[in-house]
Amino acid sequence: MLANPPHLTKSYQDDVNVSIDLNRYTLKPIGTWPRTSNNNWSELIISRTLNIICYGLLAFILVPCSMYIVLEIKDFYNQLKLGSALSFFMMAVMKYCALILREDDIRTCVGYINADWMKIKRSEDRRIMLENAKFGRKLIVICGAFMYGGVIFYYIAIPLTRAKIVEEDGNLTYRRLVYPFPKIIIDARRSPINEIFYFLQLLSGFVAHNITVAACGVAALLAMHACGQLQILMHWLEDLVDGHEDDTSTVDERLANVIEQHVRVLNFINLTEQLLKEISLVEIVGCTLNICFLGYYCMMEWDFKQPVSGLTYLILLVSLTFNIFIFCYIGELLAEQTIKVGERSYMVEWYRLPGKKSLAVILMIMMSNSTTKMTAGNLIELSISSFGDVIKTSVAYLNMLRTFTT
């Protein structure tokens, strides 16, 4: 259940909203925000209706444009240009499927987050969690700014700055659609079909970019929450032996809380890994290729007199690069935090614990040394070095593409 119990205070609810409200705003419009209950039929109908609409809008781009590439485009450059744009929509479809299939996992993670906020007792723990939650929000805001900025430039600025096309001796004037439509289906040049299709393509672009923002937002939310819980654990370790000045708990109680917190965080990280492995794999592989293509288009179409097209590709290039960086950065951050837990466990005076209680701390040190690492589909480790490898691979593909096309 995601509903907050009635006895919770307003400050608790405000803190939870700081963590998850941006994710709710991006996931709800596409019908992937987890329902409060599997038996809530009204929410089920609304979410499934939104799913059908989003799939339909994505198919509205993918199917006609695929036909257009096969039937009407003859030169390689335009086939490559449209094909790479369609690859972004194909990535969006795969990430969207993963978000829908992982609804139960998202619900479980949100339940973890609610429970962790609810059990806060110290102001220092709350400060740590708020810092990490706000940093996660910043990542989502930056990702959204680049992605939605790409929508504005690619779907609004470029079409409006292009001159209208005049055909049939001046009897037919229209604007070129963002994604061309094959004439074998319908003549999209004539009004009002041209305006209707442009509006539908704008909605499709918003859905595809919003799916990307939602996927990055989920990754940022879960990873930063896990980092906050690990930092709280390290804070508790400092008071393990002698206790806190305002704490009346026994050594056994403090040790039990530390072990329980460590196990809980490790379970949360494993759940996060399972939830994100398909999404991160699609993001890493797809963006590697798209960074190559966008870099190529920036070089080919940059014009200082009319920089709108080149600037649009540059914004999309930066946004996709930042998306990959988010996944790799949070993977690196989680790995570092788990190592720090082991280091902090060793630095406390665990040898002063009575009896054999120190064995529990030694076990924590051993568990922390086997670093928890996030991966993309159990194939690619998410780390800063992996981000560097992605950029190097994209540049290598770009050089191959330039050699092949010149």
N, C-alpha and C positions, 0 to 999 in steps of 0.2 A: 504494500500500500504506500502511495506517495503522499496521501493527505496528512497534514500535520495534526497531531493530537490536540484536543481543545485546551489542554492545560499549559501548552507551551507559551512562553512570553513573547511579546512583540519583538524584543531585541533579537531573540533567537530566530524568529521568522525573517527579520531583516537581514541577519547574517547569512541565512540560507539563500535568500534572494540575491545577495551580493555574489554568491558562488554560481548560481545556476540560472539567473534570469535571462542573461544573454543567450545561453544555450536554448532556453525555452522559446525565445523569440525567433531563433533560426530553425529550430526543429518543428515547431507547431505548424507553420504555414505549409510544410511539405508532408505533414502527417506522420512524422517519425518520433514525436515526443511520446514517451511511454504513457499508456493509460493508467489511471489510478487503480483500476481493477480489471481483470480479464472478463468480468461479468457485466461491465458497464456497456450496454448495447448502444447507447447514444454516442459515446466516445468512439466506439468501434466503427459505427456507420460513418461518422465524420472523418475519421482517420483513413478508412478505406476509400472513401470518396475522394479525399485529397490525393491518396496514392494513385488512383486511376487517372485523375486530372494531370498529375505530374508526369506519369508514364506517357500519357497521350501527348503532352506538350513536348517531351523529349523525342518521342517517335515522330512528331510533326517535323522535326528538323532532320532526324537521322534517315528516315525512309526516303523522302523525296530527294534529298541532297545526294544520297548514295546512287539513286537512279540517274540524277543529273550528271554525276561524274562519269558514269558508264555510257550514257546515251549522247550527251551533248558537249562535253569538254574534250577538246582534242590535244591541246598543248600540255606538256608535263608540269610546268610551273603552276598553272591554275588547278590542275588535278591535285598536286601536292598541297597547295594552299587550302583548298576546300577540304581535302582529306584530313589534314592535320587539325582543322577546326572541328571536324566531326569526331576526331579521336577524343577531344575534350568532352564531348557529349557522351561518348561511349564510356569514358571514365566516370562521368556523373551517374550513368545508369548503374554501373557496377557498384559504386559507393552507395547509391541509393538502395540497391538490393541488400547490401550488407547492413545498412542502418535499419531496414525493416526487419530482416531476419534476426538481428541482434537486439530487438526491442526488449526482450526479457532481461538480457544482460545490462542494458542501459537502465532499466528499472531497478535492478539489483544494486547497481553502482550509485544511483541517486538515493536509494534507501541507505546505503553505507554513509553517504555524505550527510544525509539528514540525521542519522544516528550519531555520527561523530560531532556534529554541531550541538546536538542535544545534550551530550554528556560532558561538555566543557564545564570545568569548575574553577579554573584559574584564569585570571585576566591575561597572564603571559601566554597561555595556550591559545586564547582567543586572538591575541595580537598576531601570533605566528600564523594562524589559519587565515586571518583577514589579509595579511601581507601576501600570502601565496594566492588567495582567491583574487585579489586585485591585480596581481601580476598576470594570472590566467586571463582575466578580463581584458587587460591591455593587449595580450596576444590576439584575442578574438577581434578586438576593435581594429587593430592594424591589418589583420587578414581581411576583415570585412571592408575596410576602406579601400584596399587595393582591388579586391574582387568586384565590389559594387562600382568602383571607379572604372574598372574595365567594361562593365555593362554600359555605363553612361557613354564612354568613348566609342566602344565597338558597335553598339546598337543604336545610338542616338547621334553622336557627334559626326562620325564618318558618313552615315547616310545623308544627313542634313547638309553637310559641306560639299557633297558631290552635286554636280549640275544634273538637272533633270534630262532624261533621254527623250528625244523627239523622233518619232518614226511615222511612217505612212504619210509622208508629205505634210507633216505638221498636224495631222489629225489625231495623233496619239502621243500624249506626254505623260511620263510616269517616272517615279523614282525607282532605282535599282534596289531590290530587296537585299537584306543582309545575307541571306542564304537563298540562292537561286532555286526556282521551282521548275521542274520539267514540264514542257508544253504538252507532253503526251497525257498528263493528268488534267491540267487546267491552264489557261492563259492568265498568269498572275500579273500581267501588265495593265489590265483594265481596272478602272474604278467601279465599284468599291472593293473588289477582290484584293487589289494591291494594298490598300490601307488596312483591310482586315488581316491579311497575311502578315503585314509588317507588325501589327500589334501582337499577333500570336507568337511571332518570332521573338519579339521583345520579352514577352512573358516566359517563353522557353529559355531564353538566355538568363533571365533572372532566376528561374528554377535551377538551372545547371550550376550557376555561380553560387547560389544559396546552398546547394548541396555540398559544395566544396567548403564553404564557410562553416556549415554545420559540422562536417566531419573534422575539420581542424579544431573547431570549438570543443567538440567532445574530447578530443585528444588532449587539448590544453587543460580542460576542466579536471579530467581524471588524473593526469600526471601531476598537476600542481597541487591537487588535494593530497595525493600520495606523498609528495615532497613535504607538505605541511605536517602530515602525520608522522613522518620520519623525524622531522625537526622537533616535534613535541616529544617523541620517544627519547631523543638525545637529551632534551631538557630534563626529562624524568630521571634519566640515568645519573645526572649530576647529583640528585638528591637521594640516590638509592641507599647509600650506606648510612648516612647520618640523618636523612630526612630533611624536609623543608621546615623553616622556622615556625610556620603556622600549621604544620601538618602533625597530626597526632597518630598517624597510622604506624603499624609495626613494620619491621623489616620484611616479614613474610608477605604482608599485604602489598607493600611497595614492589617487591620482587614479582608477585603474581600479576600486578597491574602492568609492569614492564613487559613481562613475557606475553601476556594477553595482547597488549598493544602491538608488539612485534609480529606475532602470528597474524593478527588482524590486518596489519598493513601489507604483509607478504601475500595474504589471500587477495586483498584488494588489487595489488599490482598484478598478480597472475590473472585475475578477472579482466583487468584493463588490457593486458597483453592479448588475451583471447578475443576481446571485443574489437580491438583495433588491428589485428594482424592482416585481415583482408583489405581493409581500408588503406592501411599504410603501404601495403604492397602495390595496390593500384596507384596510389599517389606517387610512390618512388619511381616505378617503372614508367608510368604515363608521363609524369612531369619531366623525366629525363629526356624523353623524345620531344616533348613540346617545348622545352627550353631550347633545344637544338633548332627546331623549326622557327620559333619566335626570334631567336638571334639572327637567323638567316633572313627573315622578312624585314627585320630592322635595318639590316645592311642593304637589302635590295630596294626598299621603298622609302628610305629616309629622304625627305626633300625639305630643305630649309625654308623654301617659299611657302609650302603647304605641309607643315609638319604633323598634321592631325593623325594621319595614318601611321607614320613612324612612331609618334608618341604613344599611340594606342598600343602598338605591339610592344613598346618598351614597358608600359605599365603592366601589361599582361605578363611579360617576361619577369618583371620584378615580383609580381604577385605569386606566380608559380614557384619561383625560387624561394620566396619567403615561406610558402606552404611546406616545401620540403624541409626547409630549415627548422620550422616548428617541430615537425615529427622527429628530426634528428636531435634537436636541442633538448627536447623533453626526455628522449631516451638517454642522452648523455647525463642529464641532470639527475634522473632516477638512479642511474648506475653509481654516480658520485655519492648520492645521499646514502645508499645502502652500504657503501664502503665506509663512509663516515660513521655510521652506526657501529660498525665493528671497531673502528679506531677509538670512538668515544667509550665503548664498552671496556676496552682494554685500559683506557686512561683513568677510569674510576678506580677507587681503592677496593676492588672486588675481593682481594685477599684478606680483607678485614671482616668479611662476612662470616658469621658463626657457622660451625659445622661444615656440611657439604653444600651449603647454599651457593657457594661460588661456582659450583659446577654448572648451574643454570646460566650464569653470565658467560662462562667459557663456551658453552654451547651456542649462545647468541653470537659470540665472536666468530665461531666457526661458520655459522649460518650466514653471517654478513660477509665473510670472505668469499663465499661462493656468490658473486655479485649477481643480482637480479637484472637481467638485460632484456630490453624490449626489442623485438624483431619485426620485420615486415614479412609476414607469411612464413615465419620460421626459416627464412632464407637470408635476409639481409639485416645485420645488426644496426639499430638506429643509434647513431653516434655522430659526433662532429667529423670524425674521420670519414664516415660513410657519406656525409654531406659533401666533403671535398671530393670523394670518388665520383659522386653523381655529377658534380660540376665538370670534373675532368672528362668524364664519359660524354657529357653533352657537347663539350668543346670538340672532342675527337669526332663525334658524329657530324658536327657542324663543318669541320674541315673536310670530312669525306663528302658531305653534300655539296659543298662549294666546288670541290674537285670534279665531282660527277656532273654538275650542271654548267660548268664553264668550259 
